Amino acid sequence: MQSLAQEIKTFSKTNLRKQCTRVTTLSGRRIIETWKGSTVHVVEDKTQPDTACGYVQDNSWDLQVGIIKPYLLLGSQDAAHDFGTLRKYKVSHILNVAYGVENAFPDLFIYKTLSILDLPETDITSYFQECSKFIDQANAEKGVVLVHCNSGISRSASIIIGYLMSRDEKLFDEAFALVKSARPATCPNPGFLQQLKGFKPKEGILANGVG
């Protein structure tokens, strides 16, 4: 049996098996990379898969607006930036809970902006009282408020679920189902879901709009 030193001395590159690597690009194009000596040769893989692969960019606007109550709407930043959509739903107030999203029409609508990070560790419940007061303000002024974040699926949805649990005393399952029905894309991150499930509005504070 040869020692390691002897094996290294007698080693030859010709003993190595040829290796190739199949790569799928962002557009879904498949190529084969093969090493020959010290250079790599790239050719297109003619045997394409049955199903499409790769990243497909979606540039379409998300203008779907969920009607939670006659005065309470849920949507994405696209809806908040589309004047036609805002007019269509008679929006007067806009609650922006996105991070890094500017208010598009500050002279035409009443805004409240809270920069909330869509992270599981963010204490989303700490924003419920302030957001609920603004939603109540819009209702008291006979207005319509659109609550939005970036995608309108996690932060803004969680704010509205919290609002329904505090103002309407709904249980989480009922509040979540209502919001999901109005905007099917609704999907709070795991941390927000856990907080919402354990959320208990303080009696006499959030439930009555006091404090």
N, C-alpha and C positions, 0 to 999 in steps of 0.2 A: 504493500500500500504506500503510495507516494505521500511525502510530507507536503505541507502547505507551500513551503518554499520551492519545492520541486515542481508542484503544480503551476505556480506562478511563472517559473522559468520556462516551462514547456507550453504555456498558454498561447493560443493563437486566435486572432479575431475571426478566422475562418470557421472556428468551431461554434460561433454564436449563431443562433437562429435569427433570421430577419424579422424585424418587428415593424408593425405599422400601426398608426393611430387614426381612428376615424373621428372627425370633428364636425359638429353641427354648429353653424354660425347663427347669429341672432336672426337672420332672415329665414333660417330653415335650410339653407344650402349645406350639403354634406360634402366634405372633402377627406382625402386620405393622405396622411403624412407618412413618408417612408424614409428612413435613414439609409444613405448609401455613402460609406466612408465617413467623412466628417461633414457632409452636407445633407440637408433634408430636401426631399423632392415632394412636391404637392400636386396632386391630381384630383379631379372631381370624381366623386363616387357616383357611378352610373346607376347603382342599385338603390334607388330612393325608397324610403319607407312608405307603407300604405297610408299612414296617418301623418298629417302635417306636424312639423316640429318647429321650434324656434319662437322668437318673440314677435308678437304682432302688436304694433302700436295702435291704440284707439284714440283718434283725435276728435271723436264725436262729443258733443256737449251733452251733459246729463241735466236735462231740464224737467225731469219728473219730480213733481211736488206732491208730497203726502199731506192730505188734509186730515189733521188730527181732530180739530174742532173748527167751527166756522171762523174763529179768530186766531187759530194756531196752525201753522204750516211747518213742514220739515223738508229741507232740500239741501243741495250741494252748493258750493261756491259758484258753479256755473249758473244756477237759477238766480242766485243773488246778484250776478253780474249781467243778467239779461233783462233789459228794461221791459221788453215785451212780456216776459213771463211775470214780472213783478206787477205790471199793470193788469194783466189777465186775472190775477188772483187778488187784486185790490189790496196789495201789501202797503202798509203805512209805516210799520216798524220792522227793523231787522236786527236780530240778535246774532252777532258774529262771534262764534267761539272757536274759530280756526286759529292756526298759528301762522303768522306771516301773510295773511290775506287782507289786502286793503279794502276799505269800503268804497264801492264804485260810485255811489250817488249821494254823497254826504249832504248836499243841499236840497235833496228831494225826499229823503226818508229820515225817520228818527232811528238812530243807531245806538246800540250798546255793544261794545267790543271787549271780549275777554280772551286773551291768548292762552289757550289750553293745549297742552301736549297730549297727543294720542298715545300714551304709554300706560301699560298696565299698572304701574306704580303711582300714577297721577291720582290724587284724591279728588275724583270727580264730584263726590257728594258735597265737598266744601263750596262748590259753586252753585248748588241748587237754590239756596235762598235768594241770592242776588239775581239769578236768572229768572226765578219765579216772580219776583217783584216786577221785573221789566215786562214779563208776559202779562201779568195782572194789569200793569199800567196800560198796555196796548188794548186790552179788553175793556178797561174802564173808559178809555177814550174812544170807544166804538171803532177801534182800528183792527188791523190784521197783522200779526207778527210772523215773519219767516225766521225760523231758527236754522242756522247752517254752520257747518265747519268746512273742511276741504271737500270731502266726498259725501257728506251727509249720511254716514252710516254708523259712526261710532260715537264721537263726542256729542254732536247735536242730538242724535237719537237718545243718548243716555240722559241728556238734560231734560228732554221731553218726557221720558219714562219717569224720571225723578219728579217732574212737575205733576204728572198724573197721580203718582203715589202720594204726594204731599197734599195737593189741592183736592183731588177727588177721592182720596183715601183708597185707591185701588191697590190690590196686591201686585207683586212684581209680574207674575205670570199673565195677569189680565192686562196690565199696562203695556208689557212687552208685546203681547199679541195684537193689541190695538195699533201700536206704532208699526209693527211689522206688516200688518194688513194694509196700512195706509202707504207705507213705503217699503216694499219687499226687500230692498237692498240693505235694510237695517241690520247691523251686525256689530254691537259693542265689543271692544276687545275683552279678553278673558278677565283682566283686572277689573274693568268697569262692571262686567256681569256679576262678578263676585260681590262687589260693593253694593250693587243694586239689589241683589238678592237678600243682603243683610241690612238694607237701609230701612230704618224705622223713623219716620218723621216725628219730631218732638211735638208732643201734644200741646196745642195752644200757641205754637210758634209758626211752623210752616203751614200746618193745616188751616190756620185761620189768617195767614198772611200777616202775622204780627212779628215784630222783632227785627 
